[in-house]
Amino acid sequence: MKRYIIERDIPGVGDFSLTELCGAARASNKALASIGPSIQWQHSYVAGDKTFCIYLAESEEEIRRHAGLSGLPFAKITEIPQIIDPLTANN
């Protein structure tokens, strides 16, 4: 599977309560369950009026399908072909 970052514009999301964030997570999990193992949600960053969600998926189309089923709109989908971190410097 490929790794993607999905940028979502959600006004005020940074101020959402835990209950509101749980609702979004439940909508995502429900969509994931209906699609099956071709897509996995790893985690999301919530900042200001945006979320940045990290998913593993077989294709960008799976990400688009998830957005439609979950009701969570996306502004941008970007494939992440490589990851680096501080340990990369040791290579």
N, CA, C and O atoms as a printed pandas DataFrame, in Angstrom:
     atom_number atom_name residue_name chain_id  residue_number  x_coord  y_coord  z_coord
0              1         N          MET        A               1    0.840   -1.188    0.000
1              2        CA          MET        A               1    0.000    0.000    0.000
2              3         C          MET        A               1    0.878    1.242    0.000
3              4         O          MET        A               1    2.026    1.218    0.443
4              5         N          LYS        A               2    0.313    2.310   -0.502
5              6        CA          LYS        A               2    1.003    3.603   -0.538
6              7         C          LYS        A               2    0.560    4.442    0.657
7              8         O          LYS        A               2   -0.522    4.245    1.209
8              9         N          ARG        A               3    1.423    5.383    1.044
9             10        CA          ARG        A               3    1.099    6.293    2.154
10            11         C          ARG        A               3    0.678    7.642    1.561
11            12         O          ARG        A               3    1.278    8.139    0.608
12            13         N          TYR        A               4   -0.377    8.220    2.158
13            14        CA          TYR        A               4   -0.904    9.507    1.701
14            15         C          TYR        A               4   -1.105   10.441    2.892
15            16         O          TYR        A               4   -1.350   10.001    4.015
16            17         N          ILE        A               5   -0.994   11.735    2.618
17            18        CA          ILE        A               5   -1.426   12.742    3.577
18            19         C          ILE        A               5   -2.626   13.449    2.946
19            20         O          ILE        A               5   -2.580   13.886    1.796
20            21         N          ILE        A               6   -3.686   13.548    3.720
21            22        CA          ILE        A               6   -4.926   14.175    3.239
22            23         C          ILE        A               6   -5.126   15.449    4.039
23            24         O          ILE        A               6   -5.253   15.417    5.263
24            25         N          GLU        A               7   -5.152   16.551    3.344
25            26        CA          GLU        A               7   -5.393   17.851    3.971
26            27         C          GLU        A               7   -6.881   18.151    3.892
27            28         O          GLU        A               7   -7.473   18.122    2.813
28            29         N          ARG        A               8   -7.479   18.437    5.038
29            30        CA          ARG        A               8   -8.906   18.749    5.098
30            31         C          ARG        A               8   -9.083   20.147    5.683
31            32         O          ARG        A               8   -8.491   20.468    6.713
32            33         N          ASP        A               9   -9.893   20.977    5.033
33            34        CA          ASP        A               9  -10.251   22.289    5.552
34            35         C          ASP        A               9  -11.556   22.150    6.330
35            36         O          ASP        A               9  -12.616   21.927    5.746
36            37         N          ILE        A              10  -11.468   22.282    7.650
37            38        CA          ILE        A              10  -12.639   22.150    8.514
38            39         C          ILE        A              10  -12.622   23.345    9.469
39            40         O          ILE        A              10  -11.922   23.316   10.481
40            41         N          PRO        A              11  -13.380   24.386    9.160
41            42        CA          PRO        A              11  -13.347   25.600    9.984
42            43         C          PRO        A              11  -13.551   25.301   11.470
43            44         O          PRO        A              11  -14.511   24.636   11.858
44            45         N          GLY        A              12  -12.628   25.804   12.292
45            46        CA          GLY        A              12  -12.733   25.666   13.739
46            47         C          GLY        A              12  -12.361   24.318   14.309
47            48         O          GLY        A              12  -12.525   24.104   15.510
48            49         N          VAL        A              13  -11.866   23.395   13.497
49            50        CA          VAL        A              13  -11.587   22.031   13.990
50            51         C          VAL        A              13  -10.599   22.036   15.156
51            52         O          VAL        A              13  -10.666   21.170   16.028
52            53         N          GLY        A              14   -9.700   22.990   15.177
53            54        CA          GLY        A              14   -8.733   23.062   16.267
54            55         C          GLY        A              14   -9.379   23.336   17.613
55            56         O          GLY        A              14   -8.775   23.080   18.655
56            57         N          ASP        A              15  -10.594   23.852   17.601
57            58        CA          ASP        A              15  -11.325   24.146   18.830
58            59         C          ASP        A              15  -12.421   23.118   19.118
59            60         O          ASP        A              15  -13.185   23.286   20.069
60            61         N          PHE        A              16  -12.509   22.064   18.316
61            62        CA          PHE        A              16  -13.543   21.053   18.527
62            63         C          PHE        A              16  -13.340   20.381   19.888
63            64         O          PHE        A              16  -12.213   20.222   20.357
64            65         N          SER        A              17  -14.437   19.998   20.498
65            66        CA          SER        A              17  -14.391   19.235   21.740
66            67         C          SER        A              17  -14.000   17.793   21.424
67            68         O          SER        A              17  -14.017   17.363   20.271
68            69         N          LEU        A              18  -13.651   17.064   22.475
69            70        CA          LEU        A              18  -13.329   15.651   22.285
70            71         C          LEU        A              18  -14.529   14.901   21.712
71            72         O          LEU        A              18  -14.360   13.989   20.903
72            73         N          THR        A              19  -15.728   15.275   22.124
73            74        CA          THR        A              19  -16.945   14.643   21.611
74            75         C          THR        A              19  -17.078   14.869   20.109
75            76         O          THR        A              19  -17.422   13.947   19.370
76            77         N          GLU        A              20  -16.807   16.096   19.653
77            78        CA          GLU        A              20  -16.895   16.394   18.217
78            79         C          GLU        A              20  -15.821   15.635   17.442
79            80         O          GLU        A              20  -16.093   15.120   16.358
80            81         N          LEU        A              21  -14.617   15.561   17.980
81            82        CA          LEU        A              21  -13.551   14.812   17.305
82            83         C          LEU        A              21  -13.871   13.320   17.268
83            84         O          LEU        A              21  -13.560   12.641   16.290
84            85         N          CYS        A              22  -14.492   12.812   18.332
85            86        CA          CYS        A              22  -14.907   11.404   18.353
86            87         C          CYS        A              22  -15.921   11.129   17.244
87            88         O          CYS        A              22  -15.885   10.072   16.613
88            89         N          GLY        A              23  -16.816   12.072   17.011
89            90        CA          GLY        A              23  -17.806   11.899   15.945
90            91         C          GLY        A              23  -17.147   11.788   14.582
91            92         O          GLY        A              23  -17.537   10.955   13.763
92            93         N          ALA        A              24  -16.147   12.627   14.337
93            94        CA          ALA        A              24  -15.421   12.565   13.062
94            95         C          ALA        A              24  -14.673   11.234   12.936
95            96         O          ALA        A              24  -14.664   10.620   11.869
96            97         N          ALA        A              25  -14.050   10.796   14.029
97            98        CA          ALA        A              25  -13.320    9.528   14.011
98            99         C          ALA        A              25  -14.268    8.360   13.760
99           100         O          ALA        A              25  -13.935    7.431   13.024
100          101         N          ARG        A              26  -15.441    8.410   14.370
101          102        CA          ARG        A              26  -16.429    7.339   14.147
102          103         C          ARG        A              26  -16.887    7.299   12.692
103          104         O          ARG        A              26  -17.038    6.222   12.115
104          105         N          ALA        A              27  -17.109    8.476   12.098
105          106        CA          ALA        A              27  -17.514    8.526   10.685
106          107         C          ALA        A              27  -16.424    7.929    9.804
107          108         O          ALA        A              27  -16.712    7.192    8.861
108          109         N          SER        A              28  -15.171    8.249   10.115
109          110        CA          SER        A              28  -14.059    7.690    9.353
110          111         C          SER        A              28  -13.987    6.178    9.528
111          112         O          SER        A              28  -13.844    5.448    8.547
112          113         N          ASN        A              29  -14.085    5.703   10.767
113          114        CA          ASN        A              29  -14.008    4.260   11.027
114          115         C          ASN        A              29  -15.134    3.488   10.348
115          116         O          ASN        A              29  -14.923    2.384    9.847
116          117         N          LYS        A              30  -16.322    4.068   10.332
117          118        CA          LYS        A              30  -17.459    3.414    9.667
118          119         C          LYS        A              30  -17.187    3.267    8.164
119          120         O          LYS        A              30  -17.445    2.215    7.579
120          121         N          ALA        A              31  -16.663    4.335    7.548
121          122        CA          ALA        A              31  -16.339    4.277    6.120
122          123         C          ALA        A              31  -15.238    3.258    5.854
123          124         O          ALA        A              31  -15.309    2.502    4.884
124          125         N          LEU        A              32  -14.227    3.236    6.707
125          126        CA          LEU        A              32  -13.139    2.270    6.548
126          127         C          LEU        A              32  -13.663    0.840    6.612
127          128         O          LEU        A              32  -13.250   -0.014    5.828
128          129         N          ALA        A              33  -14.566    0.585    7.542
129          130        CA          ALA        A              33  -15.125   -0.755    7.692
130          131         C          ALA        A              33  -15.902   -1.182    6.452
131          132         O          ALA        A              33  -15.882   -2.354    6.076
132          133         N          SER        A              34  -16.581   -0.241    5.822
133          134        CA          SER        A              34  -17.363   -0.598    4.636
134          135         C          SER        A              34  -16.482   -0.795    3.400
135          136         O          SER        A              34  -16.847   -1.542    2.492
136          137         N          ILE        A              35  -15.329   -0.131    3.364
137          138        CA          ILE        A              35  -14.427   -0.280    2.213
138          139         C          ILE        A              35  -13.625   -1.570    2.321
139          140         O          ILE        A              35  -13.449   -2.283    1.333
140          141         N          GLY        A              36  -13.143   -1.866    3.513
141          142        CA          GLY        A              36  -12.356   -3.075    3.687
142          143         C          GLY        A              36  -10.877   -2.795    3.857
143          144         O          GLY        A              36  -10.492   -1.656    4.123
144          145         N          PRO        A              37  -10.039   -3.812    3.707
145          146        CA          PRO        A              37   -8.617   -3.704    4.046
146          147         C          PRO        A              37   -7.752   -2.935    3.044
147          148         O          PRO        A              37   -6.538   -2.856    3.231
148          149         N          SER        A              38   -8.334   -2.373    1.999
149          150        CA          SER        A              38   -7.528   -1.656    1.008
150          151         C          SER        A              38   -7.178   -0.233    1.443
151          152         O          SER        A              38   -6.533    0.504    0.698
152          153         N          ILE        A              39   -7.609    0.156    2.662
153          154        CA          ILE        A              39   -7.310    1.484    3.185
154          155         C          ILE        A              39   -7.242    1.409    4.705
155          156         O          ILE        A              39   -8.035    0.718    5.345
156          157         N          GLN        A              40   -6.272    2.138    5.274
157          158        CA          GLN        A              40   -6.093    2.181    6.730
158          159         C          GLN        A              40   -5.789    3.607    7.164
159          160         O          GLN        A              40   -5.007    4.304    6.517
160          161         N          TRP        A              41   -6.399    4.036    8.243
161          162        CA          TRP        A              41   -6.122    5.348    8.826
162          163         C          TRP        A              41   -5.049    5.162    9.885
163          164         O          TRP        A              41   -5.224    4.352   10.795
164          165         N          GLN        A              42   -3.944    5.891    9.790
165          166        CA          GLN        A              42   -2.888    5.787   10.789
166          167         C          GLN        A              42   -3.106    6.793   11.923
167          168         O          GLN        A              42   -3.167    6.401   13.088
168          169         N          HIS        A              43   -3.223    8.073   11.600
169          170        CA          HIS        A              43   -3.479    9.107   12.590
170          171         C          HIS        A              43   -3.715   10.434   11.864
171          172         O          HIS        A              43   -3.538   10.536   10.650
172          173         N          SER        A              44   -4.119   11.443   12.632
173          174        CA          SER        A              44   -4.351   12.776   12.072
174          175         C          SER        A              44   -3.780   13.839   12.998
175          176         O          SER        A              44   -3.731   13.666   14.216
176          177         N          TYR        A              45   -3.353   14.935   12.398
177          178        CA          TYR        A              45   -2.917   16.117   13.131
178          179         C          TYR        A              45   -4.022   17.154   12.986
179          180         O          TYR        A              45   -4.533   17.371   11.887
180          181         N          VAL        A              46   -4.387   17.789   14.084
181          182        CA          VAL        A              46   -5.430   18.810   14.083
182          183         C          VAL        A              46   -4.755   20.141   14.395
183          184         O          VAL        A              46   -4.106   20.285   15.431
184          185         N          ALA        A              47   -4.909   21.118   13.493
185          186        CA          ALA        A              47   -4.242   22.402   13.667
186          187         C          ALA        A              47   -5.092   23.511   13.058
187          188         O          ALA        A              47   -5.312   23.543   11.847
188          189         N          GLY        A              48   -5.567   24.420   13.907
189          190        CA          GLY        A              48   -6.331   25.559   13.408
190          191         C          GLY        A              48   -7.591   25.111   12.700
191          192         O          GLY        A              48   -8.457   24.473   13.299
192          193         N          ASP        A              49   -7.692   25.445   11.429
193          194        CA          ASP        A              49   -8.858   25.120   10.612
194          195         C          ASP        A              49   -8.595   23.943    9.672
195          196         O          ASP        A              49   -9.273   23.795    8.655
196          197         N          LYS        A              50   -7.608   23.104   10.014
197          198        CA          LYS        A              50   -7.232   21.992    9.121
198          199         C          LYS        A              50   -6.962   20.726    9.905
199          200         O          LYS        A              50   -6.617   20.759   11.087
200          201         N          THR        A              51   -7.126   19.614    9.221
201          202        CA          THR        A              51   -6.570   18.354    9.702
202          203         C          THR        A              51   -5.651   17.825    8.614
203          204         O          THR        A              51   -5.875   18.047    7.424
204          205         N          PHE        A              52   -4.625   17.130    9.040
205          206        CA          PHE        A              52   -3.681   16.470    8.149
206          207         C          PHE        A              52   -3.701   15.000    8.545
207          208         O          PHE        A              52   -3.199   14.620    9.604
208          209         N          CYS        A              53   -4.284   14.185    7.683
209          210        CA          CYS        A              53   -4.552   12.782    8.007
210          211         C          CYS        A              53   -3.605   11.873    7.233
211          212         O          CYS        A              53   -3.414   12.038    6.028
212          213         N          ILE        A              54   -3.020   10.919    7.933
213          214        CA          ILE        A              54   -2.103    9.972    7.311
214          215         C          ILE        A              54   -2.851    8.651    7.111
215          216         O          ILE        A              54   -3.357    8.055    8.061
216          217         N          TYR        A              55   -2.907    8.215    5.861
217          218        CA          TYR        A              55   -3.587    6.975    5.495
218          219         C          TYR        A              55   -2.663    6.103    4.683
219          220         O          TYR        A              55   -1.785    6.596    3.975
220          221         N          LEU        A              56   -2.866    4.796    4.789
221          222        CA          LEU        A              56   -2.290    3.826    3.869
222          223         C          LEU        A              56   -3.434    3.374    2.980
223          224         O          LEU        A              56   -4.523    3.070    3.467
224          225         N          ALA        A              57   -3.189    3.330    1.673
225          226        CA          ALA        A              57   -4.242    2.920    0.746
226          227         C          ALA        A              57   -3.614    2.360   -0.520
227          228         O          ALA        A              57   -2.475    2.669   -0.871
228          229         N          GLU        A              58   -4.396    1.529   -1.190
229          230        CA          GLU        A              58   -3.922    0.952   -2.448
230          231         C          GLU        A              58   -3.873    1.991   -3.559
231          232         O          GLU        A              58   -3.069    1.875   -4.484
232          233         N          SER        A              59   -4.745    3.023   -3.470
233          234        CA          SER        A              59   -4.769    4.048   -4.518
234          235         C          SER        A              59   -5.405    5.324   -3.986
235          236         O          SER        A              59   -6.061    5.325   -2.945
236          237         N          GLU        A              60   -5.201    6.392   -4.711
237          238        CA          GLU        A              60   -5.837    7.665   -4.366
238          239         C          GLU        A              60   -7.353    7.546   -4.461
239          240         O          GLU        A              60   -8.080    8.217   -3.728
240          241         N          GLU        A              61   -7.824    6.701   -5.355
241          242        CA          GLU        A              61   -9.262    6.497   -5.498
242          243         C          GLU        A              61   -9.881    5.976   -4.192
243          244         O          GLU        A              61  -11.007    6.343   -3.853
244          245         N          GLU        A              62   -9.158    5.130   -3.464
245          246        CA          GLU        A              62   -9.653    4.643   -2.177
246          247         C          GLU        A              62   -9.806    5.795   -1.183
247          248         O          GLU        A              62  -10.747    5.813   -0.391
248          249         N          ILE        A              63   -8.891    6.746   -1.225
249          250        CA          ILE        A              63   -8.973    7.934   -0.354
250          251         C          ILE        A              63  -10.217    8.746   -0.716
251          252         O          ILE        A              63  -10.954    9.189    0.164
252          253         N          ARG        A              64  -10.442    8.934   -2.004
253          254        CA          ARG        A              64  -11.620    9.685   -2.461
254          255         C          ARG        A              64  -12.917    8.962   -2.070
255          256         O          ARG        A              64  -13.894    9.594   -1.667
256          257         N          ARG        A              65  -12.910    7.657   -2.193
257          258        CA          ARG        A              65  -14.089    6.865   -1.820
258          259         C          ARG        A              65  -14.376    7.016   -0.322
259          260         O          ARG        A              65  -15.525    7.188    0.086
260          261         N          HIS        A              66  -13.328    6.949    0.478
261          262        CA          HIS        A              66  -13.473    7.128    1.928
262          263         C          HIS        A              66  -14.062    8.501    2.251
263          264         O          HIS        A              66  -14.954    8.606    3.093
264          265         N          ALA        A              67  -13.578    9.546    1.597
265          266        CA          ALA        A              67  -14.087   10.897    1.845
266          267         C          ALA        A              67  -15.582   10.977    1.546
267          268         O          ALA        A              67  -16.336   11.594    2.299
268          269         N          GLY        A              68  -16.006   10.360    0.457
269          270        CA          GLY        A              68  -17.422   10.375    0.100
270          271         C          GLY        A              68  -18.288    9.627    1.099
271          272         O          GLY        A              68  -19.370   10.089    1.460
272          273         N          LEU        A              69  -17.811    8.471    1.545
273          274        CA          LEU        A              69  -18.580    7.662    2.485
274          275         C          LEU        A              69  -18.606    8.268    3.892
275          276         O          LEU        A              69  -19.611    8.165    4.596
276          277         N          SER        A              70  -17.510    8.893    4.296
277          278        CA          SER        A              70  -17.409    9.422    5.662
278          279         C          SER        A              70  -18.017   10.807    5.804
279          280         O          SER        A              70  -18.350   11.236    6.909
280          281         N          GLY        A              71  -18.161   11.512    4.671
281          282        CA          GLY        A              71  -18.629   12.891    4.745
282          283         C          GLY        A              71  -17.535   13.858    5.172
283          284         O          GLY        A              71  -17.813   15.013    5.498
284          285         N          LEU        A              72  -16.300   13.392    5.172
285          286        CA          LEU        A              72  -15.163   14.242    5.539
286          287         C          LEU        A              72  -14.493   14.741    4.264
287          288         O          LEU        A              72  -13.772   13.987    3.610
288          289         N          PRO        A              73  -14.721   15.999    3.906
289          290        CA          PRO        A              73  -14.180   16.520    2.651
290          291         C          PRO        A              73  -12.656   16.645    2.703
291          292         O          PRO        A              73  -12.064   16.712    3.780
292          293         N          PHE        A              74  -12.042   16.675    1.542
293          294        CA          PHE        A              74  -10.594   16.867    1.487
294          295         C          PHE        A              74  -10.285   18.038    0.572
295          296         O          PHE        A              74  -11.010   18.301   -0.388
296          297         N          ALA        A              75   -9.201   18.737    0.880
297          298        CA          ALA        A              75   -8.727   19.828    0.042
298          299         C          ALA        A              75   -7.611   19.344   -0.885
299          300         O          ALA        A              75   -7.477   19.804   -2.018
300          301         N          LYS        A              76   -6.814   18.399   -0.370
301          302        CA          LYS        A              76   -5.656   17.950   -1.138
302          303         C          LYS        A              76   -5.248   16.555   -0.679
303          304         O          LYS        A              76   -5.262   16.251    0.514
304          305         N          ILE        A              77   -4.886   15.713   -1.640
305          306        CA          ILE        A              77   -4.358   14.373   -1.369
306          307         C          ILE        A              77   -2.960   14.318   -1.964
307          308         O          ILE        A              77   -2.772   14.604   -3.147
308          309         N          THR        A              78   -1.976   13.951   -1.143
309          310        CA          THR        A              78   -0.593   13.880   -1.612
310          311         C          THR        A              78   -0.003   12.533   -1.233
311          312         O          THR        A              78   -0.036   12.138   -0.067
312          313         N          GLU        A              79    0.536   11.831   -2.217
313          314        CA          GLU        A              79    1.236   10.578   -1.922
314          315         C          GLU        A              79    2.562   10.904   -1.244
315          316         O          GLU        A              79    3.230   11.873   -1.606
316          317         N          ILE        A              80    2.940   10.093   -0.260
317          318        CA          ILE        A              80    4.198   10.263    0.464
318          319         C          ILE        A              80    5.115    9.109    0.062
319          320         O          ILE        A              80    5.003    8.016    0.617
320          321         N          PRO        A              81    6.021    9.334   -0.895
321          322        CA          PRO        A              81    6.851    8.232   -1.362
322          323         C          PRO        A              81    8.000    7.864   -0.418
323          324         O          PRO        A              81    8.500    6.740   -0.467
324          325         N          GLN        A              82    8.426    8.804    0.446
325          326        CA          GLN        A              82    9.532    8.528    1.355
326          327         C          GLN        A              82    9.315    9.254    2.673
327          328         O          GLN        A              82    8.649   10.288    2.725
328          329         N          ILE        A              83    9.880    8.703    3.728
329          330        CA          ILE        A              83    9.861    9.337    5.039
330          331         C          ILE        A              83   11.301    9.449    5.512
331          332         O          ILE        A              83   12.087    8.509    5.388
332          333         N          ILE        A              84   11.636   10.622    6.059
333          334        CA          ILE        A              84   12.937   10.778    6.696
334          335         C          ILE        A              84   12.714   11.234    8.130
335          336         O          ILE        A              84   11.679   11.812    8.463
336          337         N          ASP        A              85   13.693   10.967    8.960
337          338        CA          ASP        A              85   13.648   11.400   10.344
338          339         C          ASP        A              85   15.092   11.608   10.813
339          340         O          ASP        A              85   16.008   11.440   10.008
340          341         N          PRO        A              86   15.333   11.961   12.066
341          342        CA          PRO        A              86   16.704   12.206   12.507
342          343         C          PRO        A              86   17.636   11.028   12.281
343          344         O          PRO        A              86   18.829   11.228   12.052
344          345         N          LEU        A              87   17.123    9.808   12.339
345          346        CA          LEU        A              87   17.983    8.639   12.137
346          347         C          LEU        A              87   18.445    8.478   10.693
347          348         O          LEU        A              87   19.403    7.754   10.423
348          349         N          THR        A              88   17.764    9.153    9.762
349          350        CA          THR        A              88   18.174    9.108    8.354
350          351         C          THR        A              88   19.613    9.605    8.211
351          352         O          THR        A              88   20.335    9.152    7.323
352          353         N          ALA        A              89   20.030   10.517    9.063
353          354        CA          ALA        A              89   21.376   11.080    9.008
354          355         C          ALA        A              89   22.444   10.021    9.279
355          356         O          ALA        A              89   23.609   10.222    8.937
356          357         N          ASN        A              90   22.066    8.909    9.882
357          358        CA          ASN        A              90   23.029    7.858   10.212
358          359         C          ASN        A              90   23.347    6.934    9.039
359          360         O          ASN        A              90   24.219    6.073    9.156
360          361         N          ASN        A              91   22.662    7.098    7.921
361          362        CA          ASN        A              91   22.890    6.221    6.763
362          363         C          ASN        A              91   24.121    6.620    5.995
363          364         O          ASN        A              91   24.456    5.987    4.994
